Amino acid sequence: MFEDTESSLTGYPPRIGTKFAIMAAKAALSVGDVDTAAGRLALLETAPATESQLDFITFLRGHLLKQQGKTDKAMELWKAVAAVGDARR
C-alpha cells in the first residue's frame, strides 16, 4: 500500500522528514502493514528527533510489538513513555 510513497518522503529537511516518517509509520500501523511500519521505525532510530517525537516513536514501537503479538514488550514501552509524563515539556 505504501510502496508508491517511498520516493515522496525523501529529500525533506530533517525537521520535516522526521514528522513525515512518523506519520507514515502511524498510517502503516493503522492498516496493519507491519513490514512498512517496522521499516519506517527502523529509519527513525537514526533520524534527528525532538524528545517528544522520540516518545511518540517509542509509543508507535509499542503498537508494532502489539501487532506482532508481543503484548508484554509493548506494555513495557508504553509504561516507559507514560512514566516520562510531562517532565520533558
N, C-alpha and C positions, 0 to 999 in steps of 0.2 A: 504494500500500500504506500509506503513512504519512499520507495526507491527512486521515484521521479523527482523528489525534492532535494536529494543529496547535493547536487551542484548549486542549488539556490541558497544553501546555508553556508557556503564558504565565501571568503573574501571580505567579510564584515570586520570592522574593528572589534577587538576582544570584548569590550563592554556590551556591544550589541550581539555579537556572535554567541557569547555565553548565554544570554537571555533566549536567543532562538534555539540553541541546543537544549536548554532546559524545557522549553515549550514543546520541542519535538519529542523529547523523552516522555514528557507527561502525556502527550497525544498518543504516542505509541502504546503506553501502558493502558490508556483508557479504552483502547480497542483490542487489548490482549496481544499486541505484537511484541512479545518478549525479546525477540532477537534484536529488533531495531532499538528498543528501549535499552537493552544491555549495551549495545554498541554506542549509543549516544552517551550513556552514563559513563562508559569507559573513556570516551573522549573528554568528558568533563573532569576526569581525575587530574588532568594536567592543564586545564583551562584556567585562566585568571578569573577569580570569582570573589565576590564580597562575602562576608561572613554569613549574611542572611541567605545568599544564594547557596553557599556550602551547606547550610542547614536544610534548605529545601531539596538540594541534590541528595542528601542523606535520607530525607523523608521519601523521595522517589525511589531510592535504592531499596528501602523497606518494602515499597509496593512491588518492586521487581521480585524481591525474595519471596513475598507472599504469593505472587503469581507462579513462582517456581516451586511452591509447596513447602517453603522454608519459613513457616509462620513464626517459629520461636526466634529465629535470627532477625526477622522483620520487626518483631516486638522489641528486641534489644535496640535496634536502630531508632525506632520511634520513641522509646523511652529516653534515649540519649538526647534526641532533639528536644523533647518536652522538658528535660532537665535544664537545658540552657535557658528556657523561658525567654523573658525579655531582657536578660542581663547584657546582651550584646548591643542593645539599641541605645 
